[in-house]
């Protein structure tokens, strides 16, 4: 197998205050010894080997704390973002069972997170 991967050292950048995306990764046997591979390599694989390729994520557009809460909720419902990530990154508190945003808790959390920046 030959790997020629980009966006390893420098993750895709965000625009207008958006955060960087995730870097790409190739992981040999992720459920076993989980050996991360370099961005440029040719290697021989055993017949039972597994390669996990994690593509780089795109950078964000605009400050995460300013993203519309209904769009964050839609991302959680569509399984693009976890409820925990919505809380940590976007400052949006979501009741997953009810599939709705807790607006009061979100307002309070965003105020707290905004102070720490």
N, C-alpha and C positions, 0 to 999 in steps of 0.2 A: 504494500500500500504506500502511496506517495501522498504527502500532505504539503500543500502550498497555501497557507492560510494568511490572511491579513487581519488587521485590527486586533492584534494581540497585545502589543506594548501600549498602544494608544487607542483607547476605546472611542467609538464614534461620539463626537462632541454634540452638545445641545446648542440651540439657538435662542437668543433673546432671554437668557436667564434659565434655560432648560438644563437639566442635568445630563451627564454623559450616559451613553448606553453601556451595556455589558460588553466585555471583550469576548472574542471567540475562544473556544477550547475544544481540543480533541482529547478524550480520555479513554485509554485502553482498559478494558475490563472494569467498567464503573461499579459493578456490584461485587467485585473481588478486590484485587490490590489497588485499583483505581490509580493508574499511572498517567499523569498528564503528559501529553506529547508536545514537542516543540513545534513552532509554526512551519518549519521547513524540514522534512525528514522523509526518507524512504525506509520502510521496515517490513520484515516478513512476519506474517501473522499465523498463529496456529489455527487449525480448523475450528476450534471452539472459542476463538477470540471474539470479543465484542468491542466495537468502537462507538463511543457516544460523541457526536459532533454537536456542539452548542454554538449556534450562529451568533454573531455579534448583534446586539440590540441597537436600534436606532436611538439617537440622542433625543432628549425632550425638547419641546417648543414652549418656551415661556416658563415662569416659575411654577413649580408643582403645587404650591399652596394656593395658587390662583385658578387652578383648573376647576371648571364647573362641577359641582357635586353630583349632578345627575349624570354627567359623563363618566365620572369615577364609578358611580353605582353601576352603570351599564357595563363598564369594563369588568367589574367584579362578577356580575351576573353572567357575562360571556366568558368567564374564566380566563381573562387576559391578565388580571391582577387579583391577588388574594385580598381578602378583607384586612388581613394584618398589614400587608404592603400598602393598601389604601390608607390605613391609619398612620403608618410610619412615614410614608413619602408625601402623600397628598393631604394629610391631616383630616381625613374624612372617616367618620365613625359609622359603620354599616352594621345593621342588624341583619345577618345573613338569612335567618329563618323567615323574617318578615319581608326580606328583599327591599329594605328601605333605609334611608339615611336618617340618623339621629341628628337632626339639625342643631339642637342646643349643644350637644356634646361636641359636634364638629366645630361650631363657632368657638367654643372654649379651647379645644385642642389647637385649632389654627392660630388662635391668639397666643397660646403658650409656645408653639413651634416658631412663630414669627419673631418672638422675642429672642430666641436662641440663635438666630442667624446673624 
